[in-house]
C-alpha cells in the first residue's frame, strides 16, 4: 500500500476516474478485457501492476454484466403499487410534520376537550354560586324596604284618650 499523495496513489485515482467515465455500451463494455482496451496505454500498464485497480476493474465489469442482463427486463408495477407508495409518502410526511410541529399538533388535538371541560366547570360553578346566594337570602330576616325617602303611609291616628286625659286634668 502506498501513502496518500504519492505518485502511485495519484495514478490509482486517475485510473478509477477514467474507468468510471467509460461509456456503458462501448465495445466489450461488460468484460474486464473490453474495458481495458478502452483505456489509454499508460493506465493499462498501471492496472497490470496495481492489484486494487485490477480488482476495481473486475468489479466494474461484473456490475455492468449484471446490469446488462437485467436491462431488458422491465418490471410492471402491481395493481396496488401506486396506492402503497402514496400511503408510504403520506406516512413519511405525517412523521416529518409531527417532528416539526408536534407540540402545536398536540395542542390542537386537546383544545376541544379543554373547551368542553371549561364549559362544564363554568356551568357547575355558576349553579353552585346561584345556590349559595339563594341559601344566603333564605336565612336573612325579611325586611320590607321603605317606599321612599319619606314614608308615604299615613301615620297612626293620635291616641285621643291620652290627649283627653291631659286636658281633663286642668
DSSP file (Angstrom, degrees, kcal/mol; ACC not computed):
  #  RESIDUE AA STRUCTURE BP1 BP2  ACC     N-H-->O    O-->H-N    N-H-->O    O-->H-N    TCO  KAPPA ALPHA  PHI   PSI    X-CA   Y-CA   Z-CA
    1    1 A X              0   0    0      0, 0.0     2,-0.2     0, 0.0     8,-0.0   0.000 360.0 360.0 360.0 135.1    0.0    0.0    0.0
    2    2 A X        -     0   0    0      1,-0.1     3,-0.1     4,-0.0     2,-0.1  -0.659 360.0-101.4 -98.9 158.5    1.4    3.4   -0.8
    3    3 A X    >   -     0   0    0     -2,-0.2     3,-1.5     1,-0.1     6,-0.3  -0.339  46.3 -88.5 -75.9 158.6    0.9    6.5    1.2
    4    4 A X  T 3  S+     0   0    0      1,-0.2    -1,-0.1     5,-0.1     3,-0.1  -0.443 112.0  27.5 -68.5 135.1   -1.6    9.1    0.3
    5    5 A X  T 3  S+     0   0    0      1,-0.3    -1,-0.2    -2,-0.2     2,-0.1   0.354  89.5 124.3  97.9  -6.1   -0.2   11.8   -2.0
    6    6 A X  S <> S-     0   0    0     -3,-1.5     4,-1.8     1,-0.1    -1,-0.3  -0.319  76.4-103.5 -82.0 172.1    2.4    9.6   -3.7
    7    7 A X  H  > S+     0   0    0      1,-0.2     4,-1.9     2,-0.2     5,-0.1   0.848 119.2  54.0 -65.2 -36.2    2.6    9.1   -7.4
    8    8 A X  H  > S+     0   0    0      1,-0.2     4,-2.2     2,-0.2    -1,-0.2   0.894 108.1  50.3 -66.7 -39.2    1.1    5.6   -7.3
    9    9 A X  H  > S+     0   0    0     -6,-0.3     4,-2.2     1,-0.2    -1,-0.2   0.895 109.7  50.3 -66.7 -39.1   -1.9    6.8   -5.4
   10   10 A X  H  X S+     0   0    0     -4,-1.8     4,-2.3     1,-0.2    -1,-0.2   0.878 109.3  51.8 -65.3 -36.9   -2.5    9.6   -7.9
   11   11 A X  H  X S+     0   0    0     -4,-1.9     4,-2.7     2,-0.2    -2,-0.2   0.893 108.1  52.0 -65.0 -39.8   -2.3    7.0  -10.7
   12   12 A X  H  X S+     0   0    0     -4,-2.2     4,-2.7     2,-0.2     5,-0.2   0.927 110.5  47.8 -62.7 -44.3   -4.9    4.9   -9.0
   13   13 A X  H  X S+     0   0    0     -4,-2.2     4,-2.5     1,-0.2    -2,-0.2   0.919 113.0  48.0 -62.5 -42.6   -7.2    8.0   -8.7
   14   14 A X  H  X S+     0   0    0     -4,-2.3     4,-2.3     2,-0.2    -2,-0.2   0.902 112.0  50.3 -64.3 -40.4   -6.7    8.8  -12.3
   15   15 A X  H  X S+     0   0    0     -4,-2.7     4,-2.5     2,-0.2    -2,-0.2   0.936 112.4  46.0 -61.9 -48.0   -7.3    5.2  -13.3
   16   16 A X  H  X S+     0   0    0     -4,-2.7     4,-2.2     2,-0.2    -2,-0.2   0.889 112.5  50.4 -66.0 -39.4  -10.6    5.0  -11.3
   17   17 A X  H  X S+     0   0    0     -4,-2.5     4,-1.3    -5,-0.2    -1,-0.2   0.923 113.6  44.9 -63.7 -43.8  -11.8    8.3  -12.7
   18   18 A X  H  < S+     0   0    0     -4,-2.3     4,-0.4     1,-0.2    -2,-0.2   0.881 111.3  54.0 -66.7 -38.1  -11.1    7.3  -16.3
   19   19 A X  H >< S+     0   0    0     -4,-2.5     3,-1.0     1,-0.2    -2,-0.2   0.897 107.8  49.5 -63.9 -41.0  -12.7    3.9  -15.6
   20   20 A X  H 3< S+     0   0    0     -4,-2.2    -1,-0.2     1,-0.2    -2,-0.2   0.799 106.5  57.6 -68.0 -27.7  -15.9    5.5  -14.4
   21   21 A X  T 3< S+     0   0    0     -4,-1.3    -1,-0.2    -5,-0.2    -2,-0.2   0.516  79.1 114.2 -82.4  -4.5  -16.1    7.8  -17.4
   22   22 A X  S <  S-     0   0    0     -3,-1.0    13,-0.0    -4,-0.4    17,-0.0  -0.385  77.5-100.9 -67.4 144.5  -16.1    4.9  -19.9
   23   23 A X    >   -     0   0    0      1,-0.1     3,-0.8     2,-0.1    -1,-0.1  -0.322  22.0-133.4 -65.8 148.5  -19.3    4.6  -22.0
   24   24 A X  T 3  S+     0   0    0      1,-0.2    -1,-0.1    -3,-0.1     5,-0.1   0.860 102.1  41.8 -71.4 -35.9  -21.7    1.9  -20.9
   25   25 A X  T 3  S+     0   0    0      3,-0.1    -1,-0.2     4,-0.0     3,-0.1   0.031  84.7 132.5-104.1  27.8  -22.4    0.4  -24.3
   26   26 A X  S X  S-     0   0    0     -3,-0.8     3,-1.7     1,-0.2     2,-0.3  -0.146  73.5 -68.4 -69.8 173.0  -18.8    0.5  -25.6
   27   27 A X  T 3  S-     0   0    0      1,-0.3    -1,-0.2     2,-0.1    11,-0.1  -0.487 121.9  -3.0 -67.2 124.1  -17.2   -2.5  -27.4
   28   28 A X  T >  S+     0   0    0     -2,-0.3     3,-1.6    -3,-0.1     6,-0.3   0.804  86.1 154.2  66.1  30.1  -16.7   -5.2  -24.8
   29   29 A X  T <   +     0   0    0     -3,-1.7    35,-0.1     1,-0.3    -2,-0.1   0.594  64.1  57.7 -68.1 -11.4  -18.0   -3.0  -22.1
   30   30 A X  T 3  S+     0   0    0     -4,-0.2     2,-0.3    34,-0.1    -1,-0.3   0.345  99.0  67.1-103.4   6.7  -19.2   -5.9  -19.9
   31   31 A X  S <> S-     0   0    0     -3,-1.6     4,-2.0     1,-0.1     5,-0.2  -0.899  79.7-126.3-124.1 156.6  -15.8   -7.6  -19.7
   32   32 A X  H  > S+     0   0    0     -2,-0.3     4,-2.3     1,-0.2     5,-0.1   0.896 112.7  51.2 -65.8 -39.9  -12.6   -6.6  -17.9
   33   33 A X  H  > S+     0   0    0      1,-0.2     4,-1.9     2,-0.2    -1,-0.2   0.896 109.6  50.3 -65.0 -39.8  -10.6   -7.1  -21.2
   34   34 A X  H  > S+     0   0    0     -6,-0.3     4,-0.9     1,-0.2    -1,-0.2   0.881 111.0  48.5 -66.2 -38.2  -13.0   -4.9  -23.1
   35   35 A X  H >X S+     0   0    0     -4,-2.0     4,-0.6    -7,-0.3     3,-0.6   0.899 109.3  53.1 -67.5 -40.0  -12.8   -2.1  -20.5
   36   36 A X  H >< S+     0   0    0     -4,-2.3     3,-1.0     1,-0.2    -2,-0.2   0.869 102.9  57.9 -63.5 -36.3   -9.0   -2.3  -20.6
   37   37 A X  H 3< S+     0   0    0     -4,-1.9    -1,-0.2     1,-0.2    -2,-0.2   0.799 103.3  54.0 -64.1 -27.0   -9.0   -1.9  -24.4
   38   38 A X  H << S+     0   0    0     -4,-0.9    -1,-0.2    -3,-0.6    -2,-0.2   0.641  95.3  86.0 -82.0 -13.8  -10.9    1.4  -24.0
   39   39 A X  S << S-     0   0    0     -3,-1.0   -24,-0.0    -4,-0.6     5,-0.0  -0.489  90.3 -96.7 -85.4 155.6   -8.3    2.9  -21.6
   40   40 A X     >  -     0   0    0     -2,-0.1     4,-1.7     1,-0.1     3,-0.4  -0.299  38.8-108.8 -64.3 158.4   -5.1    4.7  -22.6
   41   41 A X  H  > S+     0   0    0      1,-0.2     4,-1.9     2,-0.2     5,-0.2   0.840 116.2  55.7 -63.2 -36.7   -1.9    2.6  -22.7
   42   42 A X  H  > S+     0   0    0      1,-0.2     4,-1.4     2,-0.2    -1,-0.2   0.877 109.9  46.5 -64.9 -36.6   -0.3    4.2  -19.6
   43   43 A X  H  > S+     0   0    0     -3,-0.4     4,-2.1     2,-0.2    -1,-0.2   0.801 107.5  57.3 -75.4 -29.0   -3.4    3.3  -17.5
   44   44 A X  H  X S+     0   0    0     -4,-1.7     4,-1.5     2,-0.2    -2,-0.2   0.910 106.9  49.0 -64.5 -40.5   -3.5   -0.2  -18.9
   45   45 A X  H  X S+     0   0    0     -4,-1.9     4,-1.2     1,-0.2    -2,-0.2   0.871 109.8  52.0 -65.7 -36.8    0.1   -0.7  -17.6
   46   46 A X  H  X S+     0   0    0     -4,-1.4     4,-1.9     1,-0.2     3,-0.3   0.899 106.3  53.5 -66.6 -39.6   -1.0    0.7  -14.2
   47   47 A X  H  < S+     0   0    0     -4,-2.1     7,-0.2     1,-0.2    -1,-0.2   0.858 107.0  52.4 -64.1 -34.1   -3.9   -1.8  -14.0
   48   48 A X  H  < S+     0   0    0     -4,-1.5    -1,-0.2     1,-0.2    -2,-0.2   0.806 116.4  39.4 -71.1 -28.3   -1.5   -4.7  -14.6
   49   49 A X  H  < S+     0   0    0     -4,-1.2     2,-0.6    -3,-0.3    -2,-0.2   0.664 106.8  67.7 -96.3 -16.8    0.8   -3.5  -11.8
   50   50 A X     X  -     0   0    0     -4,-1.9     4,-1.7     1,-0.1     5,-0.1  -0.910  58.9-164.4-111.4 119.8   -1.8   -2.4   -9.2
   51   51 A X  H  > S+     0   0    0     -2,-0.6     4,-2.2     1,-0.2     5,-0.2   0.856  89.3  54.0 -71.1 -34.5   -3.9   -5.1   -7.6
   52   52 A X  H  > S+     0   0    0      2,-0.2     4,-1.9     1,-0.2    -1,-0.2   0.897 110.8  46.3 -68.3 -38.0   -6.5   -2.7   -6.1
   53   53 A X  H  > S+     0   0    0      2,-0.2     4,-2.1     1,-0.2    -1,-0.2   0.863 111.2  52.8 -70.6 -35.0   -7.1   -1.1   -9.6
   54   54 A X  H  X S+     0   0    0     -4,-1.7     4,-2.0    -7,-0.2    -2,-0.2   0.899 110.1  47.4 -65.8 -40.2   -7.3   -4.6  -11.2
   55   55 A X  H  X S+     0   0    0     -4,-2.2     4,-2.4     2,-0.2    -2,-0.2   0.866 110.4  52.7 -69.6 -34.3  -10.0   -5.6   -8.6
   56   56 A X  H  X S+     0   0    0     -4,-1.9     4,-2.3     2,-0.2    -2,-0.2   0.890 108.6  51.1 -64.8 -38.2  -11.9   -2.4   -9.2
   57   57 A X  H  X S+     0   0    0     -4,-2.1     4,-2.1     2,-0.2    -2,-0.2   0.910 111.2  47.3 -63.9 -42.9  -11.8   -3.2  -13.0
   58   58 A X  H  X S+     0   0    0     -4,-2.0     4,-2.4     2,-0.2    -2,-0.2   0.896 111.3  51.3 -65.5 -40.4  -13.2   -6.7  -12.4
   59   59 A X  H  X S+     0   0    0     -4,-2.4     4,-2.5     2,-0.2    -2,-0.2   0.918 110.8  47.9 -63.4 -43.1  -15.9   -5.3  -10.1
   60   60 A X  H  X S+     0   0    0     -4,-2.3     4,-2.4     2,-0.2    -1,-0.2   0.909 111.4  50.3 -64.5 -41.6  -17.0   -2.7  -12.7
   61   61 A X  H  X S+     0   0    0     -4,-2.1     4,-2.1     2,-0.2    -2,-0.2   0.918 112.0  47.7 -63.1 -42.9  -17.1   -5.4  -15.4
   62   62 A X  H  X S+     0   0    0     -4,-2.4     4,-2.3     2,-0.2    -2,-0.2   0.907 111.3  50.9 -64.2 -42.7  -19.2   -7.7  -13.2
   63   63 A X  H  X S+     0   0    0     -4,-2.5     4,-2.5     1,-0.2    -2,-0.2   0.915 111.1  47.8 -61.9 -43.7  -21.6   -4.8  -12.3
   64   64 A X  H  X S+     0   0    0     -4,-2.4     4,-2.2     2,-0.2    -1,-0.2   0.871 109.7  53.4 -66.7 -36.1  -22.0   -3.9  -16.0
   65   65 A X  H  X S+     0   0    0     -4,-2.1     4,-1.7   -35,-0.2    -2,-0.2   0.927 111.5  45.3 -62.9 -44.5  -22.6   -7.6  -16.9
   66   66 A X  H  X S+     0   0    0     -4,-2.3     4,-1.7     1,-0.2    -2,-0.2   0.915 114.0  48.8 -66.1 -42.8  -25.4   -7.9  -14.2
   67   67 A X  H  X S+     0   0    0     -4,-2.5     4,-1.2     1,-0.2    -1,-0.2   0.859 108.1  54.7 -66.4 -34.4  -27.0   -4.6  -15.3
   68   68 A X  H  X S+     0   0    0     -4,-2.2     4,-0.6     1,-0.2    -1,-0.2   0.880 108.1  48.9 -67.2 -36.9  -26.9   -5.6  -18.9
   69   69 A X  H  < S+     0   0    0     -4,-1.7     3,-0.3     1,-0.2     4,-0.3   0.850 116.7  41.7 -72.0 -32.4  -28.8   -8.8  -18.2
   70   70 A X  H  < S+     0   0    0     -4,-1.7     3,-0.5     1,-0.2    -1,-0.2   0.589  95.7  80.1 -89.9  -9.1  -31.5   -7.0  -16.2
   71   71 A X  H  < S+     0   0    0     -4,-1.2    -1,-0.2     1,-0.2    -2,-0.2   0.831  90.7  52.9 -67.1 -31.1  -31.8   -4.0  -18.5
   72   72 A X  S  < S+     0   0    0     -4,-0.6     2,-0.8    -3,-0.3    -1,-0.2   0.740  92.9  82.8 -75.8 -23.1  -34.0   -6.0  -20.9
   73   73 A X        -     0   0    0     -3,-0.5     2,-0.7    -4,-0.3    -1,-0.1  -0.738  61.7-170.2 -88.3 113.0  -36.4   -7.0  -18.2
   74   74 A X        -     0   0    0     -2,-0.8     2,-0.4     2,-0.0    -3,-0.1  -0.909  13.5-145.8-104.2 118.2  -39.0   -4.2  -17.5
   75   75 A X        -     0   0    0     -2,-0.7     2,-0.4     1,-0.0    -2,-0.0  -0.685   7.2-141.5 -86.3 131.5  -41.0   -5.0  -14.4
   76   76 A X        -     0   0    0     -2,-0.4     2,-0.1     1,-0.1    -1,-0.0  -0.747  24.0-114.4 -89.1 135.9  -44.6   -3.8  -14.4
   77   77 A X        -     0   0    0     -2,-0.4    -1,-0.1     1,-0.1     5,-0.0  -0.401  33.0-111.1 -69.1 147.9  -45.9   -2.4  -11.2
   78   78 A X    >   -     0   0    0      1,-0.1     3,-1.2    -2,-0.1     4,-0.4  -0.144  33.6 -97.9 -69.7 171.9  -48.6   -4.4   -9.5
   79   79 A X  T 3  S+     0   0    0      1,-0.3     4,-0.2     2,-0.1     3,-0.1   0.764 123.3  40.7 -67.3 -24.1  -52.2   -3.0   -9.2
   80   80 A X  T 3> S+     0   0    0      1,-0.1     4,-2.2     2,-0.1    -1,-0.3   0.266  85.6 100.7-107.0  11.9  -51.7   -1.7   -5.7
   81   81 A X  H <> S+     0   0    0     -3,-1.2     4,-2.6     2,-0.2     5,-0.2   0.938  82.8  46.6 -63.3 -48.8  -48.2   -0.4   -6.1
   82   82 A X  H  > S+     0   0    0     -4,-0.4     4,-2.8     1,-0.2     5,-0.2   0.905 112.2  51.1 -63.0 -41.6  -49.2    3.3   -6.5
   83   83 A X  H  > S+     0   0    0     -4,-0.2     4,-2.2     1,-0.2    -1,-0.2   0.917 111.8  47.1 -62.7 -42.7  -51.5    3.1   -3.5
   84   84 A X  H  X S+     0   0    0     -4,-2.2     4,-2.4     2,-0.2    -2,-0.2   0.911 113.2  48.7 -65.5 -41.2  -48.8    1.6   -1.4
   85   85 A X  H  X S+     0   0    0     -4,-2.6     4,-2.3     2,-0.2    -2,-0.2   0.932 112.5  47.4 -64.5 -45.7  -46.2    4.2   -2.5
   86   86 A X  H  X S+     0   0    0     -4,-2.8     4,-2.6     1,-0.2    -1,-0.2   0.877 111.8  51.1 -65.4 -36.6  -48.6    7.1   -1.9
   87   87 A X  H  X S+     0   0    0     -4,-2.2     4,-2.5    -5,-0.2    -1,-0.2   0.918 110.1  49.5 -64.9 -42.4  -49.5    5.7    1.6
   88   88 A X  H  X S+     0   0    0     -4,-2.4     4,-2.2     1,-0.2    -2,-0.2   0.893 111.5  49.4 -63.3 -39.0  -45.8    5.4    2.4
   89   89 A X  H  X S+     0   0    0     -4,-2.3     4,-2.7     2,-0.2    -2,-0.2   0.926 110.9  49.4 -66.1 -44.1  -45.3    9.0    1.3
   90   90 A X  H  X S+     0   0    0     -4,-2.6     4,-2.5     1,-0.2    -2,-0.2   0.908 111.6  49.1 -61.3 -42.0  -48.2   10.3    3.3
   91   91 A X  H  X S+     0   0    0     -4,-2.5     4,-2.2     2,-0.2    -1,-0.2   0.902 111.6  49.0 -64.4 -40.2  -47.0    8.4    6.4
   92   92 A X  H  X S+     0   0    0     -4,-2.2     4,-2.3     2,-0.2    -2,-0.2   0.911 112.3  48.0 -65.4 -42.5  -43.5    9.9    5.9
   93   93 A X  H  X S+     0   0    0     -4,-2.7     4,-2.7     2,-0.2    -2,-0.2   0.896 111.2  50.9 -65.4 -39.1  -44.8   13.4    5.5
   94   94 A X  H  X S+     0   0    0     -4,-2.5     4,-2.4     2,-0.2    -1,-0.2   0.892 109.9  50.5 -64.7 -38.3  -47.0   13.0    8.6
   95   95 A X  H  X S+     0   0    0     -4,-2.2     4,-2.0     2,-0.2    -2,-0.2   0.913 112.0  46.6 -65.7 -42.2  -44.0   11.8   10.6
   96   96 A X  H  X S+     0   0    0     -4,-2.3     4,-2.3     2,-0.2    -2,-0.2   0.903 112.5  50.2 -65.7 -40.3  -42.0   14.8    9.4
   97   97 A X  H  X S+     0   0    0     -4,-2.7     4,-3.1     1,-0.2    -2,-0.2   0.893 109.4  51.9 -63.5 -39.5  -44.9   17.1   10.2
   98   98 A X  H  X S+     0   0    0     -4,-2.4     4,-0.8     1,-0.2    -1,-0.2   0.888 110.0  48.9 -64.5 -39.1  -45.1   15.6   13.7
   99   99 A X  H  < S+     0   0    0     -4,-2.0     3,-0.3     2,-0.2    -2,-0.2   0.910 117.7  40.6 -66.1 -41.0  -41.4   16.1   14.3
  100  100 A X  H  < S+     0   0    0     -4,-2.3    -2,-0.2     1,-0.2    -1,-0.2   0.904 134.5  16.9 -75.6 -41.8  -41.6   19.8   13.2
  101  101 A X  H  X S+     0   0    0     -4,-3.1     4,-2.3    -5,-0.2     5,-0.2  -0.066  80.5 130.8-123.9  32.2  -44.9   20.8   14.8
  102  102 A X  H  X S+     0   0    0     -4,-0.8     4,-2.0    -3,-0.3     5,-0.2   0.872  73.6  49.2 -58.0 -43.3  -45.5   18.1   17.4
  103  103 A X  H  > S+     0   0    0      1,-0.2     4,-1.7     2,-0.2    -1,-0.2   0.932 114.1  44.1 -64.4 -46.4  -46.3   20.4   20.3
  104  104 A X  H  > S+     0   0    0      1,-0.2     4,-2.3     2,-0.2    -1,-0.2   0.831 110.9  54.7 -72.4 -30.9  -48.8   22.5   18.4
  105  105 A X  H  X S+     0   0    0     -4,-2.3     4,-1.9     2,-0.2    -1,-0.2   0.913 108.3  49.2 -66.5 -40.9  -50.5   19.5   16.9
  106  106 A X  H  X S+     0   0    0     -4,-2.0     4,-1.7    -5,-0.2    -2,-0.2   0.863 109.9  51.9 -66.7 -33.5  -51.0   18.0   20.3
  107  107 A X  H  X S+     0   0    0     -4,-1.7     4,-1.6     1,-0.2    -2,-0.2   0.920 109.0  50.3 -66.1 -43.0  -52.4   21.3   21.5
  108  108 A X  H  X S+     0   0    0     -4,-2.3     4,-0.5     1,-0.2    -2,-0.2   0.845 110.7  50.4 -63.9 -32.4  -54.8   21.3   18.5
  109  109 A X  H  < S+     0   0    0     -4,-1.9     4,-0.4     1,-0.2    -1,-0.2   0.857 116.0  40.2 -73.0 -34.4  -55.9   17.8   19.4
  110  110 A X  H  X S+     0   0    0     -4,-1.7     4,-2.2     1,-0.2     3,-0.2   0.634  93.2  86.5 -90.5 -14.3  -56.6   18.6   23.1
  111  111 A X  H  X S+     0   0    0     -4,-1.6     4,-2.3     1,-0.2     5,-0.2   0.884  86.8  50.7 -58.1 -44.8  -58.2   22.0   22.6
  112  112 A X  H  X S+     0   0    0     -4,-0.5     4,-2.2     1,-0.2    -1,-0.2   0.902 111.2  49.6 -61.8 -37.5  -61.8   20.8   22.0
  113  113 A X  H  > S+     0   0    0     -4,-0.4     4,-2.4     1,-0.2    -1,-0.2   0.908 110.5  49.9 -65.6 -40.7  -61.5   18.7   25.2
  114  114 A X  H  X S+     0   0    0     -4,-2.2     4,-2.4     2,-0.2    -2,-0.2   0.885 109.3  52.1 -65.1 -37.5  -60.3   21.7   27.2
  115  115 A X  H  X S+     0   0    0     -4,-2.3     4,-2.1     2,-0.2    -2,-0.2   0.912 111.3  46.4 -65.2 -42.7  -63.1   23.8   25.8
  116  116 A X  H  X S+     0   0    0     -4,-2.2     4,-2.4     2,-0.2    -2,-0.2   0.913 112.4  50.9 -65.1 -42.2  -65.7   21.3   26.9
  117  117 A X  H  X S+     0   0    0     -4,-2.4     4,-2.4     1,-0.2    -2,-0.2   0.911 110.6  48.6 -62.0 -42.9  -64.1   20.9   30.3
  118  118 A X  H  X S+     0   0    0     -4,-2.4     4,-2.4     2,-0.2    -1,-0.2   0.884 110.6  51.3 -65.4 -38.5  -64.1   24.7   30.8
  119  119 A X  H  X S+     0   0    0     -4,-2.1     4,-2.3     2,-0.2    -2,-0.2   0.910 110.7  48.2 -65.1 -41.8  -67.8   24.9   29.8
  120  120 A X  H  X S+     0   0    0     -4,-2.4     4,-2.7     2,-0.2     5,-0.2   0.919 112.1  49.4 -64.9 -42.9  -68.7   22.2   32.3
  121  121 A X  H  X S+     0   0    0     -4,-2.4     4,-2.7     1,-0.2     5,-0.2   0.901 111.1  49.9 -62.4 -40.4  -66.7   23.9   35.0
  122  122 A X  H  X S+     0   0    0     -4,-2.4     4,-2.4     2,-0.2    -2,-0.2   0.908 111.9  47.9 -64.6 -41.7  -68.4   27.2   34.2
  123  123 A X  H  X S+     0   0    0     -4,-2.3     4,-2.2     2,-0.2    -2,-0.2   0.931 115.0  44.6 -64.6 -46.4  -71.8   25.6   34.4
  124  124 A X  H  X S+     0   0    0     -4,-2.7     4,-2.4     2,-0.2    -2,-0.2   0.907 114.5  49.0 -65.8 -41.7  -71.1   23.9   37.7
  125  125 A X  H  X S+     0   0    0     -4,-2.7     4,-2.4    -5,-0.2    -2,-0.2   0.899 111.6  48.9 -64.9 -41.6  -69.6   27.0   39.2
  126  126 A X  H  X S+     0   0    0     -4,-2.4     4,-2.2    -5,-0.2    -1,-0.2   0.907 112.3  48.3 -65.1 -41.9  -72.5   29.2   38.1
  127  127 A X  H  X S+     0   0    0     -4,-2.2     4,-2.3     2,-0.2    -2,-0.2   0.920 112.1  49.2 -63.6 -43.8  -75.0   26.7   39.5
  128  128 A X  H  X S+     0   0    0     -4,-2.4     4,-2.3     1,-0.2    -2,-0.2   0.921 111.4  48.8 -62.5 -44.5  -73.1   26.5   42.8
  129  129 A X  H  X S+     0   0    0     -4,-2.4     4,-2.2     1,-0.2    -1,-0.2   0.889 110.8  51.0 -64.2 -39.3  -72.9   30.3   43.2
  130  130 A X  H  X S+     0   0    0     -4,-2.2     4,-2.2     2,-0.2    -1,-0.2   0.913 111.3  47.7 -64.0 -42.7  -76.6   30.7   42.4
  131  131 A X  H  X S+     0   0    0     -4,-2.3     4,-2.3     2,-0.2    -2,-0.2   0.891 110.9  50.9 -66.7 -39.5  -77.5   28.0   45.1
  132  132 A X  H  X S+     0   0    0     -4,-2.3     4,-2.2     2,-0.2    -1,-0.2   0.916 111.4  48.1 -63.9 -42.8  -75.2   29.7   47.7
  133  133 A X  H  X S+     0   0    0     -4,-2.2     4,-2.1     2,-0.2    -2,-0.2   0.908 111.0  50.3 -65.2 -40.9  -76.8   33.1   47.0
  134  134 A X  H  X S+     0   0    0     -4,-2.2     4,-1.7     1,-0.2    -2,-0.2   0.904 110.7  50.0 -63.6 -40.8  -80.3   31.6   47.3
  135  135 A X  H  X S+     0   0    0     -4,-2.3     4,-1.2     1,-0.2    -2,-0.2   0.886 109.6  51.4 -65.9 -38.4  -79.4   29.9   50.6
  136  136 A X  H  X S+     0   0    0     -4,-2.2     4,-0.6     1,-0.2     3,-0.2   0.892 110.4  48.3 -65.1 -39.8  -78.0   33.2   52.0
  137  137 A X  H  < S+     0   0    0     -4,-2.1     3,-0.4     1,-0.2    -1,-0.2   0.820 107.5  56.4 -70.5 -31.2  -81.1   35.1   51.1
  138  138 A X  H  < S+     0   0    0     -4,-1.7    -1,-0.2     1,-0.2    -2,-0.2   0.812 107.2  48.0 -71.0 -29.8  -83.3   32.4   52.7
  139  139 A X  H  < S+     0   0    0     -4,-1.2    -1,-0.2    -3,-0.2    -2,-0.2   0.568  92.0  95.2 -89.1  -9.5  -81.6   32.7   56.1
  140  140 A X  S  < S-     0   0    0     -4,-0.6     2,-0.1    -3,-0.4     3,-0.0  -0.534  85.1-103.1 -80.4 147.5  -81.7   36.6   56.2
  141  141 A X        -     0   0    0     -2,-0.2     2,-0.6     1,-0.1    -1,-0.1  -0.392  38.9-107.3 -68.5 149.5  -84.6   38.3   58.1
  142  142 A X        -     0   0    0     -4,-0.1     2,-0.5    -2,-0.1    -1,-0.1  -0.678  41.1-179.4 -82.0 119.9  -87.3   39.7   56.0
  143  143 A X        -     0   0    0     -2,-0.6     2,-0.5    -3,-0.0    -3,-0.0  -0.981  22.6-137.1-121.4 124.7  -87.1   43.5   56.0
  144  144 A X        -     0   0    0     -2,-0.5     2,-0.1     1,-0.1     3,-0.1  -0.676  26.1-125.4 -80.2 131.1  -89.6   45.4   54.0
  145  145 A X        -     0   0    0     -2,-0.5     2,-0.1     1,-0.1    -1,-0.1  -0.410  26.3-104.1 -72.8 151.2  -87.9   48.2   52.2
  146  146 A X        -     0   0    0      1,-0.1    -1,-0.1    -2,-0.1     3,-0.1  -0.395  23.2-126.7 -70.5 152.5  -89.1   51.7   52.7
  147  147 A X  S    S-     0   0    0      1,-0.1     2,-0.3    -2,-0.1    -1,-0.1   0.806  75.2 -41.6 -74.2 -26.4  -91.2   53.2   49.8
  148  148 A X  S    S-     0   0    0      1,-0.1    -1,-0.1     0, 0.0    -2,-0.0  -0.876  82.0 -54.7-170.5-158.7  -89.0   56.2   49.5
  149  149 A X  S    S+     0   0    0     -2,-0.3     2,-0.4     1,-0.1    -1,-0.1   0.901 124.8  33.8 -69.8 -41.6  -87.2   58.9   51.4
  150  150 A X  S    S-     0   0    0     -3,-0.0     2,-0.2    -4,-0.0    -1,-0.1  -0.905  99.0-105.4-111.8 143.3  -90.3   59.8   53.4
  151  151 A X        -     0   0    0     -2,-0.4     4,-0.1     1,-0.2    -2,-0.1  -0.470  24.7-165.0 -67.5 133.9  -92.8   57.3   54.4
  152  152 A X        +     0   0    0     -2,-0.2     2,-0.2     2,-0.1    -1,-0.2   0.559  59.1 100.9 -95.2  -9.6  -95.9   57.7   52.3
  153  153 A X  S    S-     0   0    0      1,-0.1     2,-0.1    -3,-0.0    -2,-0.0  -0.514  85.2-103.5 -75.0 143.0  -98.1   55.6   54.6
  154  154 A X        -     0   0    0     -2,-0.2    -1,-0.1     1,-0.1     3,-0.1  -0.390  38.0-114.3 -66.8 142.6 -100.4   57.6   56.8
  155  155 A X        -     0   0    0      1,-0.1    -1,-0.1    -4,-0.1     3,-0.1  -0.358  41.7 -85.1 -73.9 158.8  -99.2   57.9   60.4
  156  156 A X        -     0   0    0      1,-0.1    -1,-0.1    -2,-0.1     3,-0.1  -0.331  52.5-100.2 -63.8 142.4 -101.2   56.3   63.1
  157  157 A X        -     0   0    0      1,-0.1    -1,-0.1    -3,-0.1     3,-0.0  -0.364  47.2 -97.3 -64.0 143.6 -104.0   58.5   64.4
  158  158 A X        -     0   0    0      1,-0.1     2,-0.9    -3,-0.1    -1,-0.1  -0.263  39.8-103.4 -61.7 147.3 -103.2   60.1   67.6
  159  159 A X     >  -     0   0    0      1,-0.2     4,-1.5    -3,-0.1     3,-0.4  -0.622  32.1-165.4 -75.7 108.4 -104.4   58.4   70.7
  160  160 A X  H  > S+     0   0    0     -2,-0.9     4,-2.8     1,-0.2     5,-0.2   0.783  82.9  63.7 -68.4 -26.9 -107.4   60.6   71.7
  161  161 A X  H  > S+     0   0    0      2,-0.2     4,-2.2     1,-0.2    -1,-0.2   0.903 103.5  46.8 -66.0 -38.7 -107.5   59.0   75.2
  162  162 A X  H  > S+     0   0    0     -3,-0.4     4,-1.6     2,-0.2    -1,-0.2   0.915 114.4  47.2 -69.5 -41.4 -104.1   60.4   76.1
  163  163 A X  H  X S+     0   0    0     -4,-1.5     4,-1.8     1,-0.2    -2,-0.2   0.911 112.3  50.1 -66.8 -40.8 -105.0   63.8   74.8
  164  164 A X  H  X S+     0   0    0     -4,-2.8     4,-1.8     1,-0.2    -2,-0.2   0.895 108.9  50.9 -66.2 -40.0 -108.3   63.8   76.6
  165  165 A X  H  X S+     0   0    0     -4,-2.2     4,-1.1     1,-0.2    -1,-0.2   0.845 109.0  51.5 -69.6 -31.2 -106.8   62.8   79.9
  166  166 A X  H  < S+     0   0    0     -4,-1.6    -1,-0.2     1,-0.2    -2,-0.2   0.892 111.9  47.2 -70.2 -38.5 -104.2   65.5   79.7
  167  167 A X  H >< S+     0   0    0     -4,-1.8     3,-1.0     1,-0.2    -2,-0.2   0.795 107.0  56.9 -75.0 -28.6 -106.9   68.1   79.0
  168  168 A X  H 3< S+     0   0    0     -4,-1.8    -1,-0.2     1,-0.3    -2,-0.2   0.805  94.1  67.4 -74.4 -29.3 -109.2   66.9   81.8
  169  169 A X  T 3<        0   0    0     -4,-1.1    -1,-0.3     1,-0.3    -2,-0.2   0.448 360.0 360.0 -72.7   1.2 -106.6   67.4   84.4
  170  170 A X    <         0   0    0     -3,-1.0    -1,-0.3    -4,-0.1    -2,-0.1   0.408 360.0 360.0 -97.5 360.0 -106.7   71.1   84.0
